[in-house]
Amino acid sequence: MATSIHQRCSGRRPSEYRTSFPIAELELEVPGEGRLKAVCKRLDWDQLDPVARLAKPRFLHDPRREPYAYERLLPLGPAGPPRFLGAPEEGGARLLVEWIDGRDLVEVGERELWEEAAAWLGR
């Protein structure tokens, strides 16, 4: 797994959004690009929401899976997914991706779109 692009965090706050893992919104200073808004998702088992742990056996937990998808699989597909910025492991497993301003996923309810995305991922 690649390490993160060279960056410096100039701001961090807990996100109002959450998955089964906590996420934070970051302001990064990236050489050659300037300021970049990003998302940091914790991927450690002990950070997983207790209710989600009931549905996900520990042997299925692999904190490398999601970073791998962002780094290796999603760039091969259609434009749209956030850019992978890194997966640092020091201090705990994390995923860093660029922040995308757009519609919340709960607002994208057309079943066909979800089926198309699932079909592409299944290839």
N, C-alpha and C positions, 0 to 999 in steps of 0.2 A: 504494500500500500504506500502510495506517495505521501510525503509529508506536506504540510501546508505551504502555500506560497509565502514568500517573505512579507510579513505585515506587522504592523504595530497597532494595538487596540487603543483608541483614544476615548472610547466611551462604551459603557455596558449598562443595560437595564433589563430586568425580567420582562418577558413579552406578555402581552395580554392574551396571546394565543398559547395553546398547549396541545401537545400530542400525548401519547401515553408516557412520554419523557418530557422533562422540563426544557424549555427553550429560552434563549436570551437574544435580545437585539443588540448588535454591536456596531460601532463606528470604527472602521479600520483605516489606517494609513497604509496604502499600498504603493511602493516605489513605482514611478512611471504612470500611475493611474490616479493618484490623489486619494480623496476620501471615498470610501465604499461602505454602504450599509450591508450588513450581513446577519445571518442567523447562526447561532451556536446551539446545537442540540446535544444534550448529554445522552450517552448511550450505555452507561453502566447499569448492571442489574439492580443495584441498590437505589438507583434513581428512577426506576420503572414504577409507575403508579401502582399502589397496592392492589387495586381492583383489577388492573391489567395483568398483574402477576397470576391471578387466579385463572385467567384464560390462556396464559402462555407458560408452558412448562419451562423450567430453567434450561433443560438440555437443548431447547430450540433457540435460546438467546445467543446471538452472535453479533457483537458490536461492530464487526468488520463488514457485515452484509450491506447495510445501507450506504456507507461510504463507497464501497465497491460499485454499487449501482450508479451512484452519482458520478464517480470518476471514470468508470469503464463502459457502462451500458447506455446511460442516457445521452451522452454526446453523440452516439451513433444514430439516434432517432431524430424526429422532427424538432424544429426549434421550439423553445418554450421552457424547458426545465432550468432551474437556477444553475449557475456555474459552480462547480465544485471548487472550494478554496482550500480544503485540507481536512485531515482527520488526526489531529494531534492526540497522542495517548498519554503524555506526561500529565499527571494530575487527574487522570480519568479519561475514558474514551469519549470523544466528541466528534461531531460532524459540523463542519463550517461550509455554508453555501451562501451565495449572494442573495440579498433580499430582492424579491420581485414584487413590484407594486401591481396589483391586479385584483381580480375578484376572489373572494373567499371560496374555497372548494365547496362549502355547503350551499353556495349560490349556483353552482354548476350542477344542475340536477338532471340534465338530459342523459338518460341511460345509455344511449348510443355512443356518446363521447367516452363514457367509462368503459364500455365494451371494446371500443377501438383501442383505447390505451392498454387494456388488459391483453388484447390480441397481439398488439405490437410487442409487449413485454414477454409474451409467451413464445415468440419466435426464437 
